[in-house]
């Protein structure tokens, strides 16, 4: 028993304790908000969240102990599992209540699993390994290398798009841009990408977007003027809930609008409106500060890594948290259309909570193995250049 506690203490000493504390703070804060919403529904979101977070923590500890270089060298298995589960959805996938996409697998015991959440973590691993390989060979800034990287992101994004989960597909694309930018892909390619997006926008609007997509985008210009518009209702009510909280909120478990469930999916995509109403501007600011510090800490761990692979893994986790946070908050505040993106660590959702901690484990692995003598020692310029 003494040896066990000694090993545990040694593990704790070697980890990034600040990073653990930040992610644990986000989990507890999110659980409190979910507990507040729990009074309005018979479904036990809180117990699902606690179970998922516990499993995620266990997975994170296992990944942190493993050398991230060993994990990344198994990219073929990591990518294979992700693609298998993603493709499996097309054959046995189900649509859960309250969603409009067929993107879940049914598990024993009545639980469901959303493969796209695990695929995000697998994508971080495989893309980091891909980028580190290119960096080692001195090919990171070549156009032919960029084409290979674009194919890397196109496969999961297209598959998930055809499942109907365009929000997740968009996350993959933006994560790809952020990670490759930080990794050092030449800046000129992003100017070309921006120009291509601008030129393609009219075609996408006319031929690729359906009426629901266009309605959600047009709703951004009418949120406060026509609340009866079905595309406007959720964001309008979410903004009202946040506004009624004022500085310090109505108090936990005491928000009348939370109690009335006037904001659809307030336990999930619109959990930020719960924080706004019950904890006010101070609660919202605290929530955003925790997420911001998690992102900063991931970048700090990246700066401590002496090899490209470790840096790119941390960049990937940073990109995941940043992209989902910006999309979710922008969505709730009416700056972006509603596309079904959860707020990391805070929104109810077992698969999301569990898989996020797998990403935490990868960052911890980079931190814990930063001084290993067998570093790959990629020496590349990580700053974008023309």
C-alpha positions in Angstrom: 0.0 0.0 0.0 2.8 2.4 0.8 4.4 1.7 -2.6 1.0 2.5 -4.3 0.7 5.9 -2.5 4.3 6.6 -3.3 3.7 5.9 -7.0 0.5 8.1 -6.9 2.4 11.0 -5.3 5.3 10.6 -7.8 2.7 10.8 -10.6 1.1 13.9 -9.2 4.5 15.6 -8.9 5.3 15.0 -12.5 2.1 16.3 -14.0 1.0 19.8 -14.8 -1.0 20.4 -11.7 -2.3 23.8 -12.8 -3.7 22.2 -16.0 -5.4 19.5 -14.0 -6.8 22.2 -11.6 -8.2 24.2 -14.5 -9.9 21.3 -16.3 -11.3 20.1 -12.9 -12.6 23.6 -12.2 -14.4 23.6 -15.6 -15.9 20.2 -14.9 -17.2 21.1 -11.5 -18.5 24.4 -12.7 -20.3 22.7 -15.7 -21.7 20.1 -13.4 -23.2 22.8 -11.1 -24.9 24.4 -14.1 -26.2 21.1 -15.3 -27.5 20.3 -11.8 -29.4 23.6 -11.9 -31.0 22.6 -15.2 -31.7 19.1 -13.8 -34.7 20.4 -11.8 -36.6 21.0 -15.0 -36.3 17.5 -16.6 -36.8 13.9 -15.7 -33.7 12.8 -17.6 -30.6 12.7 -15.3 -28.1 14.7 -17.3 -25.9 15.2 -14.2 -25.3 11.5 -13.5 -24.4 10.9 -17.2 -22.0 13.8 -17.1 -20.3 12.6 -13.9 -19.9 9.1 -15.2 -18.5 10.4 -18.5 -16.1 12.8 -16.8 -14.9 10.0 -14.5 -14.2 7.7 -17.5 -12.6 10.6 -19.2 -10.3 11.2 -16.2 -9.3 7.6 -16.2 -8.5 7.7 -19.9 -6.6 11.0 -19.4 -4.4 9.4 -16.7 -3.6 6.4 -18.9 -2.7 8.6 -21.8 -0.6 10.9 -19.7 1.5 8.0 -18.4 2.0 6.7 -22.0 4.7 8.5 -24.0 2.9 10.6 -26.6 5.5 9.6 -29.2 4.4 6.0 -28.8 0.7 6.9 -29.1 1.4 9.0 -32.3 3.4 6.2 -33.9 0.2 4.2 -33.7 -1.5 6.7 -36.0 -2.7 4.0 -38.3 -4.6 2.3 -35.5 -5.9 5.6 -34.1 -7.1 6.7 -37.5 -8.5 3.3 -38.3 -10.6 3.1 -35.2 -11.9 6.7 -35.8 -12.9 5.9 -39.5 -14.4 2.5 -38.6 -16.7 4.1 -36.0 -17.6 7.0 -38.3 -18.5 4.7 -41.2 -20.4 2.4 -38.8 -22.8 5.2 -38.1 -24.0 5.0 -41.7 -25.2 1.5 -41.1 -26.4 1.3 -37.5 -26.4 4.9 -36.4 -29.4 6.4 -34.7 -30.9 9.9 -34.3 -31.3 10.9 -30.6 -34.2 13.0 -29.5 -33.8 16.7 -30.1 -31.4 16.4 -33.0 -31.7 16.4 -36.7 -28.7 14.2 -37.6 -28.1 10.5 -37.5 -24.7 10.6 -35.7 -24.9 8.3 -32.7 -24.3 4.6 -31.9 -26.5 2.8 -29.3 -24.6 1.2 -26.5 -25.7 -1.4 -23.9 -27.6 0.0 -20.9 -29.4 2.6 -22.9 -26.3 4.8 -23.4 -25.4 6.4 -26.7 -22.0 7.3 -28.2 -21.2 10.0 -30.8 -18.1 8.9 -32.8 -17.4 12.4 -34.1 -16.3 13.5 -30.6 -13.7 10.7 -30.4 -12.7 11.4 -34.0 -11.7 14.9 -33.1 -9.1 13.5 -30.6 -7.9 10.9 -33.1 -7.7 13.7 -35.7 -5.4 15.7 -33.4 -3.1 12.7 -33.0 -2.9 11.8 -36.7 -2.6 15.4 -38.0 0.1 16.1 -35.4 2.1 13.1 -36.6 1.5 14.0 -40.2 2.8 17.6 -39.6 5.8 16.4 -37.5 6.8 14.0 -40.3 6.7 16.8 -42.9 8.6 19.0 -40.5 11.3 16.4 -40.0 11.7 16.0 -43.8 11.7 19.8 -44.4 8.6 19.6 -46.5 6.2 21.5 -44.3 6.0 24.6 -46.5 5.7 22.8 -49.9 2.5 23.0 -51.8 2.4 19.3 -52.5 2.5 18.7 -48.7 -0.4 21.0 -48.3 -2.5 18.9 -50.7 -1.8 15.9 -48.6 -2.8 17.7 -45.4 -6.0 18.9 -47.1 -6.9 15.3 -47.9 -6.2 14.4 -44.3 -9.0 16.8 -43.1 -11.3 16.2 -46.0 -11.9 12.6 -45.2 -13.5 13.0 -41.7 -15.1 16.3 -42.5 -16.9 14.9 -45.6 -18.0 11.7 -43.8 -19.4 13.7 -40.9 -21.1 16.2 -43.2 -23.0 13.3 -44.8 -24.1 12.2 -41.4 -25.9 15.6 -41.2 -23.6 17.0 -38.5 -22.4 20.1 -40.3 -21.4 21.7 -37.0 -18.8 19.0 -36.3 -17.6 19.1 -39.9 -17.0 22.8 -39.6 -15.1 22.2 -36.4 -12.7 19.9 -38.2 -12.1 22.4 -40.9 -11.4 25.3 -38.6 -9.2 23.2 -36.3 -7.2 22.2 -39.4 -6.6 25.8 -40.3 -5.6 26.8 -36.7 -3.3 23.8 -36.2 -1.5 24.1 -39.6 -1.1 27.8 -39.1 0.5 27.4 -35.7 2.6 24.5 -37.1 4.2 26.8 -39.7 2.5 26.1 -43.0 3.3 29.1 -45.3 1.1 32.1 -44.8 0.5 32.6 -48.5 -1.6 29.5 -48.6 -4.1 31.1 -46.2 -4.5 34.1 -48.4 -5.3 31.8 -51.3 -7.8 29.9 -49.0 -9.5 33.1 -48.0 -9.9 34.1 -51.6 -11.2 30.7 -52.6 -13.8 30.8 -49.8 -14.9 34.2 -50.9 -15.3 33.1 -54.5 -17.1 29.9 -53.5 -19.6 31.6 -51.1 -22.3 32.4 -53.7 -22.1 28.9 -55.1 -22.4 27.4 -51.6 -25.3 29.6 -50.7 -27.2 28.8 -53.8 -26.6 25.1 -54.4 -25.2 23.5 -51.2 -27.1 25.1 -48.4 -30.7 24.0 -47.7 -33.5 26.2 -46.5 -32.8 25.5 -42.8 -29.1 26.6 -43.3 -30.1 29.8 -45.1 -32.8 30.5 -42.5 -30.3 30.2 -39.6 -27.9 32.6 -41.3 -30.5 35.2 -42.2 -31.9 35.0 -38.6 -28.7 36.7 -37.4 -30.0 39.9 -38.9 -33.4 39.6 -37.3 -32.9 38.2 -33.8 -34.3 41.3 -31.9 -36.8 42.3 -34.5 -38.9 39.2 -35.1 -38.8 36.8 -32.2 -41.6 34.8 -33.7 -39.3 33.5 -36.4 -38.6 29.9 -35.6 -35.0 30.3 -36.6 -34.7 33.3 -34.2 -36.5 32.0 -31.1 -33.7 30.0 -29.4 -31.1 32.8 -29.7 -33.5 35.5 -28.8 -34.6 33.8 -25.6 -31.0 32.9 -24.8 -30.0 36.6 -25.0 -32.9 37.6 -22.8 -31.9 35.1 -20.2 -28.3 36.4 -20.1 -29.5 40.0 -19.9 -31.9 39.3 -17.0 -28.9 38.0 -14.9 -27.3 41.5 -14.9 -24.2 41.6 -12.8 -24.5 38.8 -10.3 -27.5 36.8 -11.5 -30.7 35.4 -10.0 -28.8 32.8 -7.9 -28.0 29.2 -8.6 -31.2 27.0 -8.8 -33.2 30.2 -8.8 -33.5 31.3 -12.4 -37.1 31.6 -13.4 -36.4 31.3 -17.1 -34.3 28.3 -16.5 -37.1 26.8 -14.5 -39.6 27.5 -17.3 -37.3 25.9 -19.9 -38.0 28.8 -22.2 -34.6 28.4 -23.9 -34.5 25.1 -25.9 -31.5 22.8 -25.1 -30.3 25.0 -22.2 -28.5 22.0 -20.7 -26.5 21.5 -23.9 -25.7 24.1 -26.6 -27.2 27.0 -24.6 -25.6 26.2 -21.1 -24.0 29.7 -21.3 -27.5 31.2 -21.0 -27.9 29.4 -17.7 -24.7 30.8 -16.4 -25.8 34.3 -17.5 -29.2 34.2 -15.9 -28.3 32.5 -12.6 -24.7 33.8 -12.1 -24.8 37.0 -14.1 -22.0 38.8 -15.8 -19.6 37.7 -13.1 -20.5 34.0 -13.7 -20.1 34.4 -17.5 -16.7 36.1 -17.0 -15.5 33.3 -14.7 -16.6 30.6 -17.2 -14.8 32.3 -20.1 -11.7 32.9 -17.9 -11.4 29.2 -17.1 -11.6 28.2 -20.7 -9.2 31.0 -21.7 -6.7 29.8 -19.1 -7.0 26.2 -20.2 -6.1 27.3 -23.8 -3.2 29.4 -22.5 -1.9 26.5 -20.5 -2.0 24.2 -23.5 0.1 26.7 -25.4 2.5 27.0 -22.5 3.0 23.2 -22.4 3.6 23.3 -26.2 6.4 25.9 -25.6 8.0 23.5 -23.1 8.1 20.7 -25.6 11.4 20.4 -27.5 10.0 18.4 -30.4 7.5 19.2 -33.1 5.2 16.4 -32.3 4.6 17.5 -28.7 4.0 21.0 -29.8 1.5 20.0 -32.5 -0.5 17.8 -30.2 -0.9 20.7 -27.8 -1.8 23.0 -30.7 -4.5 20.5 -31.6 -6.1 20.6 -28.1 -5.8 24.4 -28.0 -7.5 24.5 -31.4 -10.3 22.2 -30.3 -11.2 24.2 -27.2 -10.8 27.6 -29.0 -12.9 26.7 -32.0 -15.8 25.2 -30.0 -15.8 28.0 -27.4 -15.9 30.7 -30.1 -18.5 28.9 -32.1 -20.7 28.2 -29.1 -20.5 31.6 -27.5 -21.0 33.3 -30.9 -24.0 31.1 -31.4 -25.6 31.9 -28.1 -25.0 35.6 -28.4 -26.4 35.7 -31.9 -23.2 36.5 -33.8 -23.1 33.1 -35.5 -25.9 30.8 -36.7 -27.1 27.9 -34.5 -25.1 24.8 -35.7 -25.2 22.5 -32.7 -21.8 23.1 -31.1 -21.3 22.3 -27.4 -19.3 24.4 -24.9 -16.3 22.4 -23.9 -16.4 21.0 -20.3 -19.7 22.8 -19.6 -22.4 21.5 -21.9 -24.2 18.3 -21.0 -23.1 15.5 -23.2 -21.3 12.3 -22.1 -19.3 11.6 -25.2 -18.0 15.1 -25.5 -17.0 15.3 -21.8 -15.2 11.9 -21.9 -13.3 12.6 -25.1 -12.2 16.1 -24.0 -10.3 14.5 -21.2 -8.5 12.2 -23.7 -7.2 15.5 -25.1 -6.2 16.6 -21.7 -4.3 13.4 -21.3 -2.4 14.0 -24.5 -1.3 17.5 -23.2 -0.3 16.0 -19.9 1.7 13.4 -21.7 3.7 16.1 -23.5 4.3 17.9 -20.2 5.4 14.7 -18.4 7.7 13.5 -21.1 9.2 16.9 -22.1 12.6 16.0 -20.6 12.9 12.5 -22.0 16.4 11.7 -23.4 15.0 10.1 -26.5 13.4 13.3 -28.0 12.8 13.3 -31.7 14.2 16.9 -31.8 12.6 18.2 -34.9 14.2 21.6 -35.7 11.7 23.6 -37.7 10.5 27.2 -37.8 7.0 27.2 -36.4 6.1 30.7 -37.5 4.1 31.3 -40.7 6.2 32.8 -43.5 5.4 34.2 -46.9 
